[in-house]
Amino acid sequence: SQQGEEDPQALSIQEGENATMNCSYKTSINNLQWYRQNSGRGLVHLILIRSNEREKHSGRLRVTLDTSKKSSSLLITASRAADTASYFCARLNSGGYQKVTFGTGTKLQVIP
Amino acid sequence: DVKVTQSSRYLVKRTGEKVFLECVQDMDHENMFWYRQDPGLGLRLIYFSYDVKMKEKGDIPEGYSVSREKKERFSLILESASTNQTSMYLCASSLWGTGGPGELFFGEGSRLTVL
């Protein structure tokens, strides 16, 4: 499969805790993006990290990228019930026609 | 704000029918994409386009075709719908970023049921 893998598939935490989601991929990338999807809706962009970056922050979000391990992680700190959603990573593959491919996602539930 | 509009939120079609899914974006984006989303499989890329009249196959193009006659419109066509094409279809658009497409903006999705 050209998709990577995200783990865990599902995650349930208490409000206030941190949530960590991981994304692995197989081919070289130009950038990696994280998206959020509320139930039955379109996806919303959260953060983009380029292949020459190692870490990026946006509010309560922290993304890391390790190109040697072909993996990325998304950390949501001090989670809120409103963070309940599915989270997807998307890879912009390098070379040739550059496809943007998504993983299978992590379903996060934040319990109030 | 960027708006990506998909023409139908819900469609029910019969096996063998020709189905058109329309997507329009209003921000002059060069790049447009069609994905389908199925439980447990995430989003899978069907077709994409980086310019008018240009199209490239994604990972699962079989049974689908696309048309991009105008920059703002990207249509997905199911020539003869089958039950295994029952799915949520998501359209997205983006500008060029550094080294390739940047942030994708998604429509709300079209849920297609083929009976």
Interface residues (C-beta under 8 A of the other chain):
Chain A: Q2 Q3 E6 N30 N31 Q33 Y35 G40 R41 G42 L43 V44 H45 L48 R50 S51 F88 A90 L92 S94 Y97 Q98 K99 V100 T101 F102 G103 T104 G105
Chain B: V4 F33 Y35 G40 L41 G42 L43 R44 L45 F48 Y50 E56 G58 D59 M88 L90 A92 S94 G97 T98 G99 G100 P101 G102 E103 L104 F105 F106 G107 E108 G109
